[in-house]
Amino acid sequence: MHKQAGYTLIEVMIVMSIMLSVFPLIFMKISDIREHEVIQQFEGNIEELMYLAQMTALAREHYITIHFNTHAHFVTVDSSVNGNKIERIAIPQGITVASGTHTLKVSFNRQGNIDQAGTLFISSKHYRYQFTFLLGQGRFYVEAK
């Protein structure tokens, strides 16, 4: 008999079945990481918009409003003086913005204070952030839920 340095069909099938069962887990984890990065970046962008709106309201001494347009999938920062759009960003696909006890419109007055206390939620399939707006001095904080 000749010795052959090869693999048997059973050995190849075992290796292939292990690989086929592990690969989907790797791809699921990669998509989960991507989703987390997208929502985390969007949450950071919203925080920056809040600070931009507050500083603009203080500097220009008039109302600045942040509108969350969930139907058109964008967020705008508008001036009350002539309705100029100061900033506009897109809401990424797969991200939803929902009102809690606050409307989908956040306004800062001339002193930089938020006009209405409440909560807003930004969520994706697996992650959720809660924005809590406090009355007085325009303070807010963000929690991962």
Buried (B, 14 or more C-beta within 10 A) or exposed (E): EEEEEEEEEEEEEEEEEEEEEEEEEEEEEEEEEEBEEBBBEBBEBBBEBBEBBBBBBBEBEBBBBBBBBBEEBEBBBBBBEEEEEBBEBEBBEEBEBEBEEBEBBBBBBEEBBBBEBBBBBBBBEEBBBBBBBEEEEBBBEBEEE
